[in-house]
Amino acid sequence: MGTDILAIKLPDGRIIGNASRLPRCGSFRRGAEAPAQQVMMQLAMPMIPFNVFEEADLDLFKAEIVDQGPEEKLLLPKLVWNKRRGDLRPVRLWVNIRQKSKPKSLKRIKNLHLSKWTSYSSESKKEVRKQEWIFDKFISKNLEKRHFIGAMLLKVQNKYFLFDVDRKELKHYRFNAFLSELPKPCKTIKEAYDMLIPDEVRKATKNGLKVDRQGEWFFIPTKLPKKVKADPKSKTLAENPPKNSKYDLHNWTSAGRRLGKKGIDTDLENMHPKYKTGYRKRVAAYHRAVTMYEKALQIVHRENPNKYARRGELRAGDNRPNSVSKYVSLPEGVFVKGEVTHSGREHEPITLKTWCRPVPNTAVNSFTIQGQID
């Protein structure tokens, strides 16, 4: 159903469109929105990804809209026809919005004919004002008000879902629609949003800390733990990471998936029954070795967290990861600092000036809705 049905009619008479990719909708196999989906968007029809409910084994025909927010007009990049993709795409704003106030340099804007762009440090104030005026003109020229049906609180059988756009990203002209499965029932959209905020974030905010957010991640300012010298045993373990070849796992599908559950399940399906017990034992032994190695690494890193901080990733569930310029894992938890970017470019980059503890929201599952949903 997730990729075969275009729209459904709910028991209360309202129609909901399918925001999932429909590869078989139309004359050709497509990777973007189908023409019929684009028509529904123009008609201001609410769009949600049906495949999410299909994967969760939920009957979308039994869906109820518990609460719905007001319809809105959002200021977003214009939709233009993309010849290469054969569909409507938003105009790309080539200038980084974050650099408007105090930019170090200004990137060339596509289709904007200027003789040269140089560093702001060597320009006069008059030239800076001129370029900012051109910048504002370019932005305003390529923005338009587009209709949004409004936030929705959905009940599908015994589960509750919040559908909305990320309000923080609207400030940067990014339309980032999402669908989050809530941990428990609620009656209003406000209750749903409050439910997604972890208790740690509430406590930090109450104590006067400025908690930043990017997507599903909250960043609570904190101090690094005191430096502690690592014991010789931990140092030895940290210098010798376990290899899957030692456990005879390097030739299996799971090795290419970093011994993830999907890879292990695939191996077991294709394996003769008499080898399954030995395989499970080797996988368990490898996982124990990896756990010991990671704990030893954390102890060693605690000697000097700033020295061992490296670029790392934060991932909540199956969502696309957020990349952090400084990442260190210690026995007390994960600590991050510096620039935080999103691999799918769905969120505006943020900069953490102090060390922070990352905390995901309380959603059971979160799904980013692809396409220009209206």
N, C-alpha and C positions, 0 to 999 in steps of 0.2 A: 504493500500500500504506500510506503514511504516515498517511492519514486514513480508511482504509476497514476496516482489520483491528483487531479489539479485543484479541486476544492471540495469541501463538504458543507452540508447544511446541518446546523445544530438543532436540537429539539426545540429551542426557543425561536427558531426561524432565522437566526443570524447565519451568515455564510463566512467561512474562514478559508483563506487560500493557502496553498502549500508553498512554503519558502525553500523546500529542499530542491536540490538539483534534479531536473527531470530530463534525463538523457534521451528518452524515447518520445518526448513531446515535440511533434513537428516532423518535417520531412527529413531532417538530418540529425545525427547524434550530436548532442550539444554538451558543452562543459560549463556554460553560463546560464543566465535566466532565459527561459523559453519566451517567445513572443506573447503567448497567452498570459504568462506571469507578469510581463511588463504592462499588459492591458489592465490586469487586476490592480497593480500598483497605482496606475493612473486613476483608477476608480476609488482609491482610498480604502481598499479592502484589507482587513487585518490579515497578516501573513505569518505563519509559524511553521517550523520544519516538522513535517509529519513523520519523517524517518526516526526522529528522536523518540516518539511515542511507540512506534513500531518496535524499535530495539528494546524498549522497556516493557514490551508485551502489554501495552495499554490500549484500550478501545477508544479512539478519538471521537467516535460517533456518540459516546456517552459524556463528552466534555461539557462543562458548565462554566460560564463566565461569572465568577463570584463578584468581582468588582472591576470597574473600568474607569480610567482617567479621562479627562477632557481631550478632545481633538486639538491638535496644535499645528502651527506653521513654523517649521524649523528652517533656519538660514544655513544652507548647505551648498557645496560646489554644484555647478550646473551639470546636468546630464547631457552628454554629447555622443553622437554615433561613432563607435570605434570600428573602423573598416577592417582592421586585422582580426578582431574577435567577432565582428558581426553582431554587436549588441550595444546597448547604451551603457556608458561608463561615466563616472564623475570626472570633471576637469581636475587634473592634478595640480595642486598648489605647490609649485617647485620650491618656493621660499619657505624656510623653516619658521613657523609662526613664533616659536619661542625666542627667536633672535631679533624680534622687532624692536624691543626697547634698547638693549645694549649688545648689538651684534659685533662679533669679532670680524666677520667677513660676510658678504652677501653673495649667495650663489646666483649664477646666471638664470634668468627666468626664460623659459621656453616661449617662443613667439613674441618676445618683447625686444624690439630693436633698439639697443643702446650701443654706443661706441665702445665703452669699456666699463668693467666693474673692478674696483680696486679695494684694498683693505681700508676699513673705516679709520684705522689708526693714522693714516696719512692724508685724510681728507679734511677739508674745511667744514665748519658747522653748516654752512650754506649748502654744500654738496650733500651732506648727510640729510638735511631736511628735504632736499630735492628727491633723493632716492627713497626716503620714507614716504613721500607723497606719491611717487610712482608705485611703490609697494602697495599703499592703501588703494590706489586706483585699480591696480591689477586684481587685488583681492575682491573689491566691491564689484568689479566688472564680471567676475566669474562666479559670483554667488547668486543664488535664487532662493525664494521661499518655497519650501515643499511641504506638502500635507503629511501629517503623521496621525494615524488613527487613535493614538493614545496608549498608555500603559494598560495592561490587563492582568488580572489575577485569575488563573484557570484552575479548575478542579477536574481531573480526569480520573474517574473511579475513586480510589482512596488517596491519590497523590495531588499535591498542589504545586503550581508553577507560576513564576512571575515573568511576564514578558514586558520589556521596555527597551529604551535606548540608554546608553551610558551618558548621563547628564554632564559629567565632567568633560567628556570628549567633545561635546557640542560647542564648548568654548573655543576649540581648535578646529571647528568645522569638520569634525569626523562623525559620521553616522555609524554607530556601532550598536546594532541591535543584539539583544541577548535573551536567552531563555534559561531560567534557573529553577531547579527543583528544590523546593523548600523542605526543611527538616521536619516541620509539623504543620498542621492546619492553621489557617488564619482567615480573617474576614475582610480585611482591607489591604490596599496596596501599601499604605504607610506601615502597617503591621509587618508586612512581608519584608520591606526594606530594613526595618528595625531588627527583624529576625536574622538577617544576613550578617549583621555586625557582631563579631566575636566579643565575648566578655572582657578579654584582655584589652581590646581596643577601647571599649567603654571606660574601663578603669583608667587607662592612660589618658584619655581625653578629660576625664573628671579631675585628674591630677595636674591638668594644665599643659600636657605635652601636645605638640603639634604632630598629629598622625597623618602621614601622606598616604595616597592610594593610587594604584595603577591596576585597572581591571579588577580581578578578584583578590588582589594582594594588598594588604595594609602593611605599613612600615612604621613601627614604633621606635622612636629614638631611645637609645640606651647606651651604656658604657660596656666596653669589653671586660671580661673577667680578668682577675689578676694573673700575671704570668706565673706559671709553675713549671719547674724543670721536669722533663720527661725521664722515666726510668729506662735503663738499658734494654730491657726486654721489649718495651713498646717501640723503641728506636729500631731494633732489629726487625720487628714485624713490619714496621712502616717502610723499611727499605726493601722489602721483598714481597711485592704484591702477588697474590695467587694467580696462577695461569690455568685456564681451562684445559690446556693440553695435558697437564699433570693428572687431571681427573678423567682423561679420555672423553672430553666433551667438545673438542675443537672441530670435529668433523660433522657435528649435528646441526640441524636447523636452529636450535636454541642458541648456539654460540653466536650466530650472526645477529640475533636479537638480544644479546647480552643476557642470555638465560632468562628471558621474560616468560610469563605464563603462556602466552600464545605459542611461542617457539617450543616450549616443553610439551604442551598438549599435542602439537603437530608431530613431534618426535614419537610420542607414545602411541599415536594413532598408526604410524607407519612401522612400528617395531613389533618383532616377534614376541609373543607373550613371555617366553622364558628369559628374555633379556630385560624386561621392564623393571623387575625388582632391583637388579644391579644398577640400572640406569638411575632409578630414583635415589638410591643410596649415594651414588656419585654426585648427583645434583645437590642433595642435602649436605654432603661433606664440603662441596665447593661453596655453597651459600654460608656455611658456618665459618669457613676460612675468610670469605669476603667480609663478613660481619666483624671478625676479629681484626682484620686489616684496617677497616674503616675506623674502629674504636681506637686502635693504636695511632692511626694518623691524626685523629682528633687530639689525642694526648700530646703528640709531638707538636702540633700546630699551636697548642696553648702556650708553648715556650715563648713564642713571639707571633701573635696573630697577624700583625701588620706585615711581617716579613712573608708569611705563607699565604696571604690573601691573593687570590687569583680570580680571573673571570669565571663566573659560574652561571647556573641556570636554576630558576624556580619554576616548578611545575605543579599545578593543582589538578589532580585527576588526569583526564585525557586531553586537557586544554593545551594549546600551544604554549611553550615555555616563555618566561620572561628572562632576559639576559641581564646580568649585573656585572659591572666592571670590577668590583671587589667583593669577593665571596670567600668566607672561611667557615668551616664546620668544626665546632668545638664540643666537648662533652656537655656543655650547658645549652647547646643548640646552634642554629645557623645565624650568622651575622653578616650583613651586607652594607655596602657603602658605594657611593659614586653614581654613575649613570645607569638607569634602569630602562631598557628598551624591550619592546615586544616583537617576537619573531614574525608574527603575522602583520605587523605594522597597524594593528587595530587600535593601539593606544599611543597617546603622545608621550614621548620620552620624558622622564623626570630625573632630577639630580638630588641624591641624598648627601647632604654636606657632613652629616655625622653618621656614626655606626647605628644601624637599626636592626631590629628583629622582625623578619617577615612573618606575617600571620595571614593565612587564607581566610576568605569568608566562610560562613557556615553552610553554604549550599551543598546539597547532596551531590548534585551534578550541575554543571553549567555548560551551555552550548552557545557558541557564537553563530548568529544567523547570517549566512552569506547572501549577497545580492543587495540591490538598492530597494529595500522594503519601504513601502509608502504607508 
